[in-house]
Structures are given as C-alpha cells and as structure tokens.
Amino acid sequence: MHVAHVPLLAGTDTPNPYTYPGFSLPDELELLVSAGLSPMEALQTATLRAAEFLGVQREFGSVEPGKIANLVLLDANPVEDIRALRRVRAVIVRGHLLNRAKLDDLLATPKIAVPQGQ
C-alpha cells in the first residue's frame, strides 16, 4: 500500500486485548519502518496524516507557529532511529510540562476502575 501511495494511519490504540493506548504506538511505528517506511513517514502516520484524516491539520499534526503544541520530548531523534520513541524525557500537554519524574508518578498511580453503567 505504501509503494502505491495509499495514505496510511497509525491505529493500534483500539480496544484490542493487551493493546494499551500510548504503549502500543512505538511497536506499530517500528513495524511500519521494518515494512519499508522511513522513520519520518512512520511518524507522520501518527501525527500529520492523522490530523489530515480528521480535518484538523490547521490546529494539529505538526509543530508550526499557531498550532496547538502538545509534544513528546525524547532523548534521541526518532527520524534517525524510530526506537527513540521509547526514550521519553517529558511531555508537554495543554501548556503543562510533565517531566520524566512526573510521568513515572502518573504511571505508578493506580487507577480506580468504575463498573460500567455507573
């Protein structure tokens, strides 16, 4: 499909058993690179192409003046090695910096499950 220029989107963050939103995306992007996409093309399936598909590319999908800047800051360049996605240093979301320590705290905090229908 890629060779035929069919637009591709990342999409593992669905209600599949043992597929956890956010944690499965690096696996998927690594698989896209192993299937022949460049690291930049794989990254775009989860960013720019997704925003284009949803019709929100004026606000999201790339880092540009005037766009909403929710960012993942990494310890290395994923364009050089897609596995760098596994080395998250910080996240900026809605203008708030979540450093590595804060991210680790959030991951360690147990969530209370609420039964459906309540």
GISUL-V952963 format. One line per field, one symbol per residue. phi: phi as a letter, one per 30 degrees, with the letter a starting at -180 (. if undefined). psi: psi as a letter, one per 40 degrees, with the letter a starting at -180 (. if undefined). burial: # if it has 9 or more other C-alpha atoms within 8 Angstrom, else .. A space follows every 10 residues. Layout:
phi->???
psi->???
burial->???
This chain:
phi->.dddiddcbd addbdceicc eidddeeddd dddddkdded ddeddcbddd ddedicddcb jacbejcdcd bcccdbdddd aeddddcdca bcbhicdcde dddddddddd ccdcedic
psi->dddefhhiii fegifihehh hddedddddd ddddeeiidd dddddecddd dddeffeddi dihiheihgh ihhieihedd hdeeeeghdi hhhfehhhid dddddddehi ihhhiie.
burial->.........# .##.....#. #..###.### .##...#.## .######### ##...##..# #.....#.## .###..##.. .####.#### ###....### ..#....... ........
